[in-house]
């Protein structure tokens, strides 16, 4: 009998989170050197801030750029491309939403080795449909055909979004205090992060026909969906839920849970000297997460470092507003609290 495979991690799957962190640290000074007084805050938040109005309370643009990652490989294998447009729009909207901003307009970048007009139209029409639903203008974009860069059948997709918030209404976590409560909003699966590890865990990187057969199967963890349908659930948009909470004035900090999982993203908004104590047992991740982690023998710490584990958006509020939060966002789950700092860690995962 062959030996039991060892635990799989993101680096073995081809993605090095530490290298990404090192790059951000290496470019910080050169990026900061381009900033004038209109640029508020530096790198590290979920969007970049550029004030266009009066100092202190004026209109501030918030911009962000992102991609769909290797979820695209699953879409190509499965021949299912429509939800990819929603993925990129919702991801970008959530990023600037975590800053308190409302989205204004969007642009896309679609690149491929050999253009398939039908696939391209499916993806971009999906972008347009999602923008229309959210009240965001799709101003344009770029379609690039680059043989030799992308393999036949593959494509890449990036999105660029600009929103607006008044300077005195920016939410950056600086108002967070000890004993504040931490709530999470559920995700719709893996969203747009961790798919290199998902693909490795599920054996989707080998023979194409075998991978397609596996994606077309119905497993016990997918609630009647095929594996492809479960993995390609679109990235949930949190705009309506969070906009209501912002209007009520109850949010002190927010994090969109993307690459880096809950620890890597919540840590971006917790002030120095405080720790977000997250109880990992306070919610149950959807079964698809259990399926992937079991198949890949992925350690719980690694899973929480890579995947959203069923929580796609996190916000922090004063305990006095807990009832208001539950009424305004009924599917929000209390997942922790803010405590005095512990060993310099901005996030502590409990119960793993």
C-alpha contacts under 8 A as a table, 3 or more apart, distances in Angstrom:
res1	aa1	res2	aa2	distance
5	X	297	X	7.63
6	X	297	X	6.75
7	X	296	X	6.57
7	X	297	X	4.55
7	X	298	X	5.15
7	X	299	X	6.55
8	X	12	X	6.62
8	X	13	X	7.61
8	X	197	X	7.94
8	X	201	X	7.24
8	X	296	X	5.65
8	X	297	X	5.96
8	X	298	X	5.22
8	X	299	X	7.77
9	X	12	X	5.47
9	X	13	X	6.48
9	X	197	X	6.97
9	X	298	X	6.38
9	X	299	X	7.92
9	X	302	X	6.50
10	X	13	X	4.93
10	X	14	X	6.44
10	X	15	X	5.44
10	X	16	X	6.66
10	X	17	X	7.88
10	X	194	X	7.85
10	X	196	X	7.40
10	X	197	X	5.51
10	X	302	X	7.70
10	X	306	X	7.16
11	X	14	X	5.07
11	X	15	X	4.79
11	X	16	X	4.87
11	X	17	X	7.62
12	X	15	X	7.29
13	X	196	X	5.81
13	X	197	X	5.28
13	X	200	X	6.00
14	X	196	X	6.97
15	X	196	X	7.27
16	X	19	X	5.32
16	X	20	X	6.60
17	X	20	X	5.08
17	X	21	X	6.37
17	X	260	X	7.24
18	X	21	X	5.04
18	X	22	X	6.16
19	X	22	X	4.95
19	X	23	X	6.23
20	X	23	X	5.12
20	X	24	X	6.47
21	X	24	X	5.22
21	X	25	X	6.38
22	X	25	X	5.11
22	X	26	X	6.14
23	X	26	X	4.97
23	X	27	X	6.30
24	X	27	X	5.45
24	X	28	X	6.13
25	X	28	X	5.41
26	X	29	X	7.50
27	X	30	X	5.55
27	X	31	X	6.10
28	X	31	X	5.32
28	X	32	X	6.10
28	X	43	X	7.01
29	X	32	X	5.08
29	X	33	X	6.18
30	X	33	X	5.14
30	X	34	X	7.10
31	X	34	X	5.64
31	X	35	X	7.35
32	X	35	X	5.38
32	X	42	X	6.88
35	X	38	X	7.55
35	X	39	X	5.76
36	X	39	X	5.79
37	X	40	X	7.31
38	X	50	X	5.40
38	X	51	X	4.93
38	X	52	X	7.09
39	X	42	X	7.83
39	X	48	X	7.78
39	X	49	X	5.69
39	X	50	X	4.59
39	X	51	X	6.36
40	X	48	X	7.63
40	X	49	X	5.19
40	X	50	X	6.16
40	X	51	X	7.12
41	X	48	X	7.68
41	X	49	X	6.95
42	X	45	X	7.56
42	X	48	X	7.46
43	X	48	X	7.38
44	X	268	X	6.65
45	X	48	X	7.21
45	X	99	X	7.92
45	X	172	X	7.58
45	X	268	X	6.34
45	X	269	X	7.49
46	X	64	X	7.21
46	X	95	X	5.19
46	X	96	X	6.19
46	X	98	X	6.55
46	X	99	X	6.67
46	X	255	X	7.78
46	X	256	X	7.68
47	X	62	X	5.81
47	X	63	X	5.32
47	X	64	X	4.95
47	X	95	X	6.45
47	X	96	X	5.49
47	X	99	X	6.82
48	X	61	X	7.96
48	X	62	X	5.36
48	X	63	X	5.23
48	X	64	X	6.51
49	X	60	X	6.36
49	X	61	X	5.72
49	X	62	X	4.73
49	X	63	X	6.82
50	X	60	X	5.45
50	X	61	X	5.07
50	X	62	X	6.48
51	X	54	X	7.80
51	X	55	X	7.76
51	X	58	X	6.82
51	X	59	X	6.07
51	X	60	X	4.02
51	X	61	X	6.07
51	X	167	X	7.28
52	X	58	X	6.78
52	X	59	X	5.65
52	X	60	X	5.56
52	X	61	X	7.04
53	X	57	X	7.51
53	X	58	X	3.93
53	X	59	X	4.70
53	X	60	X	6.69
54	X	57	X	6.27
54	X	58	X	4.38
54	X	59	X	7.38
55	X	58	X	5.84
55	X	167	X	7.84
56	X	167	X	6.02
56	X	168	X	6.25
57	X	166	X	5.69
57	X	167	X	4.68
57	X	168	X	4.89
57	X	169	X	7.87
58	X	166	X	5.42
58	X	167	X	5.47
58	X	168	X	7.67
59	X	164	X	6.69
59	X	165	X	5.90
59	X	166	X	4.50
59	X	167	X	6.08
60	X	164	X	5.54
60	X	165	X	5.33
60	X	166	X	5.61
60	X	167	X	5.72
61	X	162	X	6.58
61	X	163	X	5.65
61	X	164	X	4.53
61	X	165	X	6.59
62	X	96	X	6.34
62	X	99	X	7.81
62	X	101	X	6.64
62	X	162	X	5.58
62	X	163	X	5.02
62	X	164	X	5.62
62	X	165	X	7.31
63	X	96	X	6.78
63	X	160	X	7.37
63	X	161	X	5.54
63	X	162	X	4.37
63	X	163	X	6.30
64	X	92	X	6.49
64	X	95	X	6.96
64	X	96	X	6.69
64	X	160	X	5.87
64	X	161	X	5.46
64	X	162	X	6.74
65	X	92	X	6.67
65	X	158	X	7.14
65	X	159	X	5.54
65	X	160	X	4.42
65	X	161	X	6.42
66	X	88	X	7.39
66	X	91	X	7.60
66	X	92	X	6.52
66	X	158	X	5.57
66	X	159	X	5.50
66	X	160	X	6.80
67	X	88	X	6.33
67	X	156	X	7.93
67	X	157	X	5.79
67	X	158	X	4.18
67	X	159	X	6.14
68	X	71	X	6.29
68	X	72	X	6.74
68	X	84	X	7.53
68	X	87	X	6.76
68	X	88	X	5.89
68	X	156	X	7.82
68	X	157	X	6.28
68	X	158	X	6.75
68	X	192	X	5.42
68	X	193	X	7.59
69	X	72	X	6.39
69	X	156	X	7.86
69	X	192	X	6.53
69	X	193	X	6.80
69	X	195	X	7.32
70	X	73	X	5.24
70	X	74	X	7.23
70	X	195	X	5.56
70	X	196	X	6.00
71	X	74	X	5.26
71	X	75	X	6.46
71	X	192	X	6.39
71	X	193	X	7.61
71	X	195	X	5.44
71	X	196	X	7.81
71	X	232	X	7.52
72	X	75	X	4.93
72	X	76	X	6.12
72	X	84	X	7.57
72	X	154	X	7.92
72	X	155	X	7.40
72	X	156	X	7.23
73	X	76	X	5.13
73	X	77	X	6.17
73	X	154	X	7.35
74	X	77	X	5.14
74	X	78	X	6.05
74	X	199	X	7.89
74	X	228	X	7.28
74	X	231	X	7.80
74	X	232	X	7.54
75	X	78	X	5.15
75	X	79	X	5.70
75	X	80	X	5.06
75	X	81	X	5.70
75	X	84	X	7.82
75	X	228	X	7.92
75	X	232	X	7.04
76	X	79	X	5.02
76	X	80	X	6.72
76	X	81	X	7.30
76	X	153	X	7.19
76	X	154	X	6.87
77	X	208	X	7.34
77	X	211	X	7.43
77	X	212	X	5.99
78	X	212	X	6.21
78	X	215	X	6.80
78	X	216	X	7.69
78	X	228	X	6.37
80	X	83	X	7.57
81	X	84	X	5.58
81	X	85	X	7.83
81	X	119	X	6.90
81	X	122	X	6.55
81	X	123	X	6.03
82	X	85	X	6.33
82	X	86	X	7.80
82	X	122	X	5.66
82	X	123	X	5.57
82	X	126	X	5.77
83	X	86	X	5.30
83	X	87	X	6.33
83	X	123	X	7.61
83	X	126	X	6.77
83	X	232	X	7.15
83	X	233	X	7.27
83	X	234	X	5.53
84	X	87	X	4.89
84	X	88	X	6.57
84	X	123	X	6.22
84	X	126	X	7.31
84	X	127	X	7.96
84	X	234	X	6.93
85	X	88	X	5.57
85	X	89	X	6.48
85	X	123	X	5.10
85	X	124	X	6.24
85	X	125	X	7.45
85	X	126	X	4.58
85	X	127	X	4.18
85	X	128	X	7.85
85	X	130	X	7.34
86	X	89	X	5.31
86	X	90	X	5.86
86	X	126	X	6.12
86	X	127	X	5.74
86	X	130	X	5.59
86	X	234	X	6.18
86	X	235	X	6.92
87	X	90	X	5.46
87	X	91	X	5.99
87	X	191	X	7.24
87	X	192	X	6.80
87	X	234	X	5.27
87	X	235	X	4.80
87	X	236	X	7.79
88	X	91	X	5.20
88	X	92	X	6.27
88	X	127	X	7.58
88	X	157	X	7.71
88	X	158	X	6.93
88	X	159	X	6.04
88	X	235	X	7.88
89	X	92	X	5.34
89	X	93	X	6.11
89	X	106	X	7.81
89	X	127	X	6.43
89	X	130	X	6.83
89	X	131	X	6.94
89	X	159	X	6.87
90	X	93	X	5.04
90	X	94	X	6.03
90	X	130	X	7.89
90	X	235	X	6.17
90	X	236	X	6.47
90	X	237	X	4.94
91	X	94	X	5.29
91	X	95	X	6.38
91	X	192	X	7.59
91	X	235	X	6.54
91	X	236	X	7.87
91	X	237	X	7.20
92	X	95	X	5.12
92	X	96	X	6.72
92	X	159	X	6.92
92	X	160	X	7.13
92	X	161	X	6.25
93	X	96	X	5.64
93	X	97	X	6.00
93	X	103	X	6.33
93	X	161	X	7.16
93	X	237	X	7.28
93	X	239	X	7.33
94	X	97	X	4.82
94	X	98	X	6.19
94	X	237	X	6.35
94	X	238	X	6.30
94	X	239	X	6.82
94	X	256	X	6.32
95	X	98	X	5.38
95	X	99	X	7.27
95	X	256	X	6.02
96	X	99	X	5.18
96	X	100	X	6.79
96	X	101	X	5.55
96	X	102	X	7.36
96	X	103	X	7.36
96	X	162	X	7.95
96	X	163	X	6.88
97	X	100	X	5.00
97	X	101	X	4.99
97	X	102	X	6.35
97	X	103	X	7.71
97	X	239	X	6.81
97	X	242	X	7.75
98	X	101	X	7.36
98	X	171	X	7.18
98	X	172	X	7.86
98	X	253	X	7.76
98	X	254	X	5.06
98	X	255	X	5.58
98	X	256	X	6.18
99	X	170	X	5.91
99	X	171	X	4.95
99	X	172	X	5.90
99	X	254	X	7.21
100	X	165	X	6.50
100	X	169	X	6.89
100	X	170	X	5.37
100	X	171	X	5.13
100	X	246	X	7.32
101	X	163	X	5.66
101	X	164	X	5.08
101	X	165	X	4.72
101	X	170	X	7.34
102	X	163	X	5.19
102	X	164	X	5.54
102	X	165	X	6.64
103	X	136	X	6.21
103	X	161	X	7.15
103	X	162	X	6.05
103	X	163	X	3.91
103	X	164	X	6.57
104	X	135	X	7.81
104	X	136	X	5.35
104	X	137	X	6.40
104	X	161	X	7.57
104	X	162	X	5.75
104	X	163	X	4.70
104	X	164	X	6.97
105	X	136	X	5.16
105	X	137	X	4.47
105	X	138	X	5.80
105	X	139	X	6.53
105	X	161	X	5.90
105	X	162	X	5.56
105	X	163	X	6.89
106	X	131	X	7.80
106	X	136	X	6.82
106	X	137	X	6.11
106	X	138	X	4.88
106	X	139	X	6.12
106	X	140	X	7.54
106	X	159	X	7.09
106	X	160	X	5.62
106	X	161	X	4.49
106	X	162	X	6.54
107	X	138	X	5.93
107	X	139	X	5.88
107	X	140	X	5.22
107	X	141	X	4.85
107	X	159	X	5.86
107	X	160	X	5.12
107	X	161	X	6.52
108	X	140	X	6.78
108	X	141	X	4.53
108	X	142	X	6.42
108	X	157	X	7.22
108	X	158	X	5.78
108	X	159	X	4.52
108	X	160	X	6.21
109	X	141	X	5.54
109	X	142	X	4.80
109	X	143	X	6.03
109	X	144	X	7.71
109	X	156	X	7.94
109	X	157	X	5.64
109	X	158	X	5.05
109	X	159	X	6.26
110	X	120	X	7.67
110	X	141	X	7.92
110	X	142	X	6.20
110	X	143	X	4.80
110	X	144	X	6.23
110	X	155	X	7.11
110	X	156	X	5.88
110	X	157	X	4.80
110	X	158	X	6.76
111	X	143	X	5.74
111	X	144	X	4.52
111	X	145	X	5.83
111	X	146	X	7.07
111	X	155	X	5.51
111	X	156	X	5.14
111	X	157	X	6.50
112	X	115	X	5.99
112	X	144	X	6.35
112	X	145	X	5.05
112	X	146	X	5.90
112	X	147	X	7.38
112	X	150	X	5.91
112	X	151	X	7.99
112	X	152	X	7.95
112	X	153	X	7.71
112	X	154	X	6.12
112	X	155	X	4.22
112	X	156	X	6.35
113	X	145	X	5.43
113	X	146	X	4.68
113	X	147	X	4.11
113	X	148	X	6.59
113	X	149	X	6.42
113	X	150	X	4.54
113	X	151	X	5.82
113	X	152	X	5.68
113	X	153	X	7.23
113	X	154	X	6.76
113	X	155	X	6.90
114	X	145	X	5.97
114	X	146	X	7.07
114	X	147	X	6.24
114	X	152	X	6.08
114	X	153	X	7.02
115	X	120	X	7.29
115	X	145	X	6.15
116	X	119	X	5.52
116	X	120	X	6.13
117	X	120	X	5.02
117	X	121	X	5.91
118	X	121	X	5.20
118	X	122	X	6.13
119	X	122	X	5.04
119	X	123	X	6.25
120	X	123	X	5.33
120	X	124	X	6.16
121	X	124	X	5.21
121	X	125	X	5.69
122	X	125	X	5.32
122	X	126	X	6.13
123	X	126	X	5.13
123	X	127	X	6.40
124	X	127	X	4.88
124	X	128	X	6.26
125	X	128	X	4.97
125	X	129	X	6.10
126	X	129	X	5.06
126	X	130	X	6.18
127	X	130	X	5.29
127	X	131	X	6.15
128	X	131	X	5.07
128	X	132	X	6.13
128	X	138	X	6.38
129	X	132	X	5.17
129	X	133	X	6.30
130	X	133	X	5.09
130	X	134	X	6.33
131	X	134	X	5.20
131	X	135	X	6.02
131	X	136	X	4.74
131	X	137	X	6.36
131	X	138	X	6.49
132	X	135	X	5.12
132	X	136	X	5.98
132	X	137	X	7.17
133	X	136	X	7.76
146	X	149	X	5.72
146	X	150	X	6.66
147	X	150	X	6.06
147	X	151	X	7.40
147	X	152	X	7.96
148	X	151	X	6.86
150	X	154	X	6.08
150	X	155	X	6.78
151	X	154	X	5.54
165	X	169	X	6.42
165	X	170	X	6.39
166	X	169	X	5.20
166	X	170	X	6.61
167	X	170	X	5.54
171	X	174	X	7.71
171	X	251	X	7.78
171	X	252	X	6.52
171	X	253	X	5.80
171	X	254	X	7.24
172	X	175	X	7.76
172	X	252	X	7.70
172	X	253	X	5.76
172	X	254	X	7.24
172	X	269	X	6.09
173	X	176	X	5.44
173	X	252	X	5.75
173	X	253	X	3.98
173	X	254	X	6.80
173	X	269	X	4.63
173	X	270	X	5.90
173	X	271	X	6.71
174	X	252	X	7.52
174	X	253	X	7.37
174	X	269	X	7.27
174	X	270	X	7.38
174	X	271	X	5.98
175	X	252	X	5.38
175	X	253	X	7.13
176	X	180	X	6.89
176	X	252	X	5.42
176	X	253	X	6.37
176	X	270	X	6.95
176	X	271	X	6.95
176	X	316	X	7.11
176	X	317	X	7.60
177	X	180	X	5.76
177	X	274	X	7.82
177	X	338	X	6.92
178	X	274	X	6.85
178	X	337	X	7.99
178	X	338	X	5.06
178	X	339	X	5.13
178	X	340	X	6.31
179	X	318	X	7.78
179	X	319	X	7.42
179	X	337	X	5.93
179	X	338	X	4.99
179	X	339	X	5.87
180	X	316	X	6.50
180	X	317	X	5.61
180	X	318	X	4.89
180	X	319	X	5.69
180	X	337	X	5.64
180	X	338	X	5.23
181	X	316	X	5.63
181	X	317	X	5.46
181	X	318	X	6.22
181	X	319	X	5.69
181	X	322	X	7.78
181	X	334	X	7.16
181	X	336	X	6.18
181	X	337	X	4.42
181	X	338	X	6.40
182	X	276	X	7.73
182	X	278	X	7.84
182	X	314	X	6.98
182	X	315	X	5.90
182	X	316	X	4.58
182	X	317	X	6.69
182	X	334	X	5.88
182	X	335	X	5.74
182	X	336	X	4.94
182	X	337	X	5.14
182	X	338	X	7.18
183	X	314	X	5.66
183	X	315	X	5.42
183	X	316	X	6.25
183	X	332	X	6.03
183	X	333	X	5.28
183	X	334	X	4.34
183	X	335	X	5.41
183	X	336	X	7.01
184	X	311	X	5.74
184	X	312	X	7.21
184	X	313	X	5.72
184	X	314	X	4.44
184	X	315	X	6.50
184	X	332	X	5.45
184	X	333	X	5.15
184	X	334	X	6.36
184	X	335	X	6.27
185	X	311	X	5.64
185	X	312	X	5.96
185	X	313	X	5.22
185	X	314	X	6.32
185	X	331	X	6.49
185	X	332	X	4.75
185	X	333	X	6.43
186	X	310	X	5.53
186	X	311	X	4.50
186	X	312	X	5.57
186	X	313	X	7.19
186	X	331	X	7.25
186	X	332	X	7.15
186	X	333	X	7.93
187	X	190	X	7.40
187	X	191	X	7.18
187	X	235	X	7.66
187	X	236	X	6.34
187	X	308	X	7.50
187	X	310	X	4.95
187	X	311	X	5.01
187	X	312	X	4.37
187	X	313	X	7.52
188	X	191	X	6.47
188	X	233	X	6.41
188	X	234	X	7.07
188	X	235	X	6.44
188	X	236	X	5.90
188	X	310	X	7.20
188	X	312	X	7.79
189	X	230	X	7.32
189	X	231	X	6.98
189	X	233	X	6.50
189	X	235	X	7.79
189	X	286	X	7.07
189	X	288	X	7.31
189	X	289	X	7.70
189	X	309	X	7.91
189	X	310	X	6.42
190	X	193	X	6.24
190	X	194	X	7.14
190	X	195	X	7.77
190	X	231	X	6.97
190	X	233	X	7.93
190	X	235	X	7.71
190	X	289	X	8.00
190	X	307	X	6.56
190	X	308	X	6.57
190	X	309	X	7.54
190	X	310	X	7.67
191	X	233	X	7.10
191	X	234	X	6.24
191	X	235	X	4.23
191	X	236	X	7.04
191	X	258	X	8.00
191	X	312	X	7.92
192	X	195	X	7.32
192	X	235	X	6.42
192	X	258	X	7.32
193	X	258	X	5.96
193	X	259	X	5.61
193	X	306	X	7.45
193	X	307	X	6.60
193	X	308	X	7.99
194	X	197	X	5.53
194	X	198	X	6.27
194	X	259	X	7.06
194	X	306	X	5.65
194	X	307	X	5.68
195	X	198	X	4.61
195	X	199	X	5.83
196	X	199	X	5.29
196	X	200	X	6.28
197	X	200	X	5.08
197	X	201	X	5.99
198	X	201	X	5.10
198	X	202	X	6.14
198	X	292	X	6.39
199	X	202	X	5.27
199	X	203	X	6.00
199	X	204	X	4.96
199	X	205	X	6.34
200	X	203	X	5.22
200	X	204	X	6.26
200	X	205	X	6.37
200	X	296	X	7.41
201	X	204	X	7.87
201	X	292	X	6.19
201	X	293	X	7.37
201	X	295	X	5.74
201	X	296	X	4.06
201	X	297	X	7.85
202	X	292	X	6.66
202	X	295	X	6.36
202	X	296	X	6.87
203	X	206	X	6.61
203	X	211	X	7.12
204	X	207	X	7.71
204	X	208	X	7.69
204	X	210	X	7.89
204	X	211	X	4.86
204	X	214	X	7.96
205	X	208	X	7.62
205	X	211	X	7.27
206	X	210	X	7.61
206	X	211	X	6.97
207	X	210	X	5.37
207	X	211	X	6.21
208	X	211	X	5.07
208	X	212	X	6.17
209	X	212	X	5.05
209	X	213	X	6.11
210	X	213	X	5.11
210	X	214	X	6.19
211	X	214	X	5.08
211	X	215	X	6.19
212	X	215	X	5.03
212	X	216	X	6.16
213	X	216	X	5.16
213	X	217	X	6.49
214	X	217	X	5.31
214	X	227	X	7.31
215	X	226	X	6.59
215	X	227	X	4.85
215	X	228	X	4.69
216	X	226	X	5.47
216	X	227	X	6.16
216	X	228	X	6.19
217	X	226	X	5.28
217	X	227	X	5.96
218	X	222	X	6.99
218	X	224	X	6.45
218	X	225	X	6.06
218	X	226	X	4.40
218	X	227	X	5.99
219	X	222	X	5.82
219	X	223	X	7.94
219	X	224	X	7.65
219	X	225	X	7.87
219	X	226	X	6.95
219	X	227	X	6.70
220	X	223	X	6.63
220	X	224	X	7.63
221	X	287	X	5.09
221	X	288	X	5.35
221	X	290	X	7.93
221	X	291	X	6.34
222	X	225	X	5.27
222	X	226	X	6.77
222	X	227	X	6.58
222	X	230	X	6.00
222	X	287	X	6.96
222	X	288	X	6.08
225	X	228	X	7.85
225	X	229	X	5.73
225	X	230	X	5.99
226	X	229	X	5.16
226	X	230	X	6.29
227	X	230	X	5.11
227	X	231	X	6.13
228	X	231	X	5.17
228	X	232	X	5.96
229	X	232	X	5.18
229	X	233	X	6.25
230	X	233	X	5.63
230	X	288	X	7.51
236	X	312	X	7.74
237	X	240	X	7.93
238	X	241	X	5.54
238	X	242	X	5.99
238	X	313	X	7.52
239	X	242	X	5.43
239	X	243	X	5.72
240	X	243	X	5.19
240	X	244	X	6.42
241	X	244	X	5.63
241	X	245	X	6.77
241	X	328	X	7.54
241	X	329	X	6.14
242	X	245	X	5.01
242	X	246	X	6.08
243	X	246	X	5.03
243	X	247	X	6.17
244	X	247	X	5.15
244	X	248	X	6.37
244	X	328	X	6.92
245	X	248	X	5.04
245	X	249	X	6.39
245	X	250	X	6.13
245	X	251	X	6.65
245	X	325	X	7.07
245	X	328	X	6.77
245	X	329	X	7.78
246	X	249	X	4.99
246	X	250	X	6.45
246	X	251	X	6.23
250	X	317	X	5.87
250	X	318	X	7.15
250	X	321	X	6.47
250	X	325	X	7.66
251	X	254	X	7.46
251	X	315	X	6.59
251	X	316	X	5.85
251	X	317	X	5.00
251	X	318	X	7.83
252	X	315	X	7.38
252	X	316	X	5.47
252	X	317	X	5.42
252	X	318	X	7.66
253	X	269	X	6.43
253	X	270	X	7.86
253	X	315	X	5.57
253	X	316	X	5.14
253	X	317	X	7.37
254	X	266	X	7.60
254	X	269	X	6.99
254	X	313	X	7.44
254	X	314	X	5.55
254	X	315	X	4.23
254	X	316	X	6.37
255	X	265	X	5.91
255	X	266	X	5.42
255	X	268	X	7.64
255	X	269	X	7.00
255	X	313	X	5.86
255	X	314	X	5.09
255	X	315	X	6.37
256	X	265	X	6.71
256	X	266	X	7.92
256	X	312	X	6.35
256	X	313	X	4.68
256	X	314	X	6.46
257	X	260	X	7.61
257	X	261	X	5.58
257	X	262	X	5.67
257	X	265	X	5.76
257	X	266	X	7.56
257	X	308	X	5.86
257	X	311	X	7.12
257	X	312	X	5.02
257	X	313	X	5.45
257	X	314	X	7.24
258	X	261	X	5.72
258	X	262	X	7.86
258	X	265	X	7.04
258	X	307	X	7.55
258	X	308	X	6.62
258	X	312	X	7.47
259	X	264	X	7.44
259	X	265	X	7.69
259	X	306	X	6.26
259	X	307	X	7.31
260	X	263	X	6.65
260	X	264	X	4.37
260	X	265	X	6.26
260	X	304	X	7.98
260	X	305	X	5.15
260	X	306	X	5.22
260	X	307	X	7.32
261	X	264	X	5.52
261	X	265	X	6.26
261	X	304	X	5.60
261	X	305	X	4.77
261	X	306	X	5.06
261	X	307	X	5.15
261	X	308	X	4.93
261	X	309	X	7.76
262	X	265	X	5.45
262	X	266	X	5.74
262	X	304	X	6.57
262	X	305	X	6.92
262	X	307	X	8.00
262	X	308	X	6.22
262	X	311	X	7.87
263	X	266	X	5.61
263	X	267	X	5.94
263	X	304	X	7.40
263	X	305	X	6.48
263	X	347	X	5.65
263	X	348	X	7.54
263	X	349	X	7.57
264	X	267	X	5.66
264	X	268	X	7.05
264	X	305	X	6.94
265	X	268	X	5.42
265	X	269	X	7.66
266	X	269	X	5.81
266	X	270	X	6.70
266	X	276	X	7.62
266	X	314	X	7.37
266	X	346	X	7.88
266	X	347	X	6.96
267	X	270	X	5.39
267	X	276	X	7.68
267	X	346	X	5.02
267	X	347	X	5.72
270	X	274	X	6.56
270	X	275	X	6.84
270	X	276	X	6.98
270	X	346	X	6.06
271	X	274	X	5.90
271	X	346	X	7.72
272	X	341	X	7.64
272	X	344	X	7.97
272	X	346	X	7.39
273	X	340	X	6.36
273	X	341	X	4.60
273	X	342	X	7.90
273	X	344	X	7.08
273	X	346	X	7.88
274	X	338	X	6.69
274	X	339	X	5.76
274	X	340	X	4.70
274	X	341	X	4.00
274	X	342	X	7.47
274	X	346	X	6.28
275	X	338	X	5.65
275	X	339	X	5.20
275	X	340	X	5.90
275	X	341	X	4.76
275	X	342	X	6.50
275	X	345	X	6.23
275	X	346	X	4.44
275	X	347	X	5.23
275	X	348	X	6.69
276	X	336	X	7.05
276	X	337	X	5.98
276	X	338	X	4.63
276	X	339	X	6.33
276	X	346	X	6.03
276	X	347	X	4.62
276	X	348	X	6.07
277	X	336	X	5.44
277	X	337	X	5.49
277	X	338	X	5.97
277	X	339	X	6.63
277	X	347	X	6.00
277	X	348	X	4.81
277	X	349	X	6.22
277	X	350	X	6.93
278	X	335	X	5.70
278	X	336	X	4.43
278	X	337	X	6.84
278	X	347	X	7.22
278	X	348	X	6.00
278	X	349	X	4.97
278	X	350	X	5.88
279	X	282	X	5.55
279	X	335	X	5.60
279	X	336	X	5.54
279	X	349	X	6.14
279	X	350	X	4.79
279	X	351	X	5.99
280	X	283	X	6.85
280	X	335	X	7.29
280	X	349	X	6.29
280	X	350	X	5.77
280	X	351	X	5.48
280	X	352	X	6.35
281	X	284	X	7.07
281	X	350	X	7.76
281	X	351	X	5.84
281	X	352	X	7.56
282	X	333	X	7.87
282	X	334	X	7.33
282	X	335	X	5.60
283	X	333	X	7.32
283	X	335	X	7.30
284	X	310	X	7.42
285	X	289	X	6.47
285	X	290	X	7.61
285	X	309	X	5.46
285	X	310	X	4.60
285	X	311	X	7.80
286	X	289	X	5.94
286	X	290	X	7.39
286	X	309	X	7.69
286	X	310	X	6.09
287	X	290	X	5.12
287	X	291	X	6.30
288	X	291	X	4.98
288	X	292	X	6.28
289	X	292	X	5.27
289	X	293	X	6.11
289	X	309	X	6.54
289	X	310	X	7.91
290	X	293	X	5.24
290	X	294	X	5.92
291	X	294	X	5.31
291	X	295	X	6.12
292	X	295	X	5.19
292	X	296	X	6.07
293	X	296	X	5.19
293	X	297	X	5.62
293	X	298	X	4.82
293	X	299	X	7.44
293	X	303	X	7.06
294	X	297	X	4.96
294	X	298	X	6.63
295	X	298	X	7.87
298	X	302	X	6.52
298	X	303	X	6.27
299	X	302	X	5.28
299	X	303	X	6.17
300	X	303	X	4.98
300	X	304	X	6.23
300	X	352	X	6.55
301	X	304	X	5.33
301	X	305	X	6.22
301	X	352	X	7.30
302	X	305	X	4.92
302	X	306	X	6.22
303	X	306	X	5.30
303	X	307	X	5.62
303	X	309	X	7.37
304	X	307	X	5.52
304	X	308	X	6.60
304	X	309	X	6.33
308	X	311	X	5.48
308	X	312	X	5.91
311	X	314	X	7.37
317	X	321	X	6.71
317	X	322	X	7.44
318	X	321	X	5.58
318	X	322	X	7.18
319	X	322	X	5.31
320	X	323	X	7.63
321	X	324	X	5.24
321	X	325	X	6.21
322	X	325	X	5.11
322	X	326	X	6.28
323	X	326	X	5.12
323	X	327	X	6.24
324	X	327	X	5.22
324	X	328	X	6.12
325	X	328	X	5.16
325	X	329	X	5.73
325	X	330	X	7.65
325	X	332	X	7.84
326	X	329	X	5.24
326	X	330	X	5.00
326	X	331	X	7.68
326	X	332	X	6.70
327	X	330	X	5.67
329	X	332	X	5.53
341	X	344	X	6.14
341	X	345	X	6.70
341	X	346	X	7.05
342	X	345	X	5.72
342	X	346	X	7.84
345	X	348	X	6.76
349	X	352	X	7.05
